[in-house]
Amino acid sequence: MTTHEDGSTVPRPASESFWEPHYQKHIRPWSGLPNAVLADITADLTPGSVLDIGCGEGGDALWLASRGWKVTAVDVSATVLERARAQAAERGLAANVNFEKCDVSQSLPNGSFDLVSAQYFHTPIDIPREQVLRRAAVSVAMQGVLLIVDHASTAPWSWNQDPDVRFPTPQDTLEKLGLDENHWQPIRVEAAQRTASGPDGQRATVTDNVIALRRADH
């Protein structure tokens, strides 16, 4: 429940009802490392403004901020955002990153961004994912980059071990976005393998779908 200033209460939205208790119960060790694909894709980009969708503990946001990006990072959990802000203050990066509470199933921050990043934007809650990603694409500035990285396989420690789950291909995700090919230049659209580390030090080879596009007129 959410309590207003007048003392009245309303039910939390579904996403917040799942993620807020999740982060209250689980504290992951702080690695300070960005997602590998994000680090690779941004290596040759000039730092500018970035929107980090579903930022969680803020690993990507703070890594980008430390490299000169001006970051707007959003998540639906107040608890995880407080942790991220504390890390930003501890690392002297608070001036470069703004953590905002936002239910992205409803809206995204206003403005346009040189980079819009959706890293592993998956949830057991039923939300209009494609609609969110289409709004994310609208938020990309001209000559900016849209970067979507999705799970394409199940790690042994994943919460979802259903053997019948079918993961979409990168092309499936790209087609569902319905973007005009005349205004988007592919940088990388592929399924890529990497070695992942689990919460208890496990290691496994997993597959990621990578969709990286530049907004530009051909």
URZI-V276436 format. One line per field, one symbol per residue. phi: phi as a letter, one per 20 degrees, with the letter a starting at -180 (. if undefined). psi: psi as a letter, one per 20 degrees, with the letter a starting at -180 (. if undefined). A space follows every 10 residues. Layout:
# URZI-V276436
phi=???
psi=???
This chain:
# URZI-V276436
phi=.ddefenfcc ffggfffeff fgffedcegf emeefffgff fegdefgbeb ddemflfngf gfffgfdnfe dddcbeefff ffffffffff emdgfdbdec fbeffdacgf odcfbddcel ecbfefcfgf ffffffffff fgmecdcdcd fcbdfgeffd dffefdefeg fgfffffmff ffccdfebca dcebeddefd nfcbecdded cccdeaef
psi=qpprhjiqqq qqqgghhghg hghhhpoqpo hjqrpggghg hihjqppcqq poplicijgg ghgghijiqo popqqiohgh hhgghghggh jkjhiipopp ppoiihrqqq rqqhpppnol mqqiqormgh gghghghhip rpjrppoppq pjrpqhjqio koijpopqrh hggghhhkqo hijpopgpor pqqrpqprhk jqqqprpqpp opqpoqp.
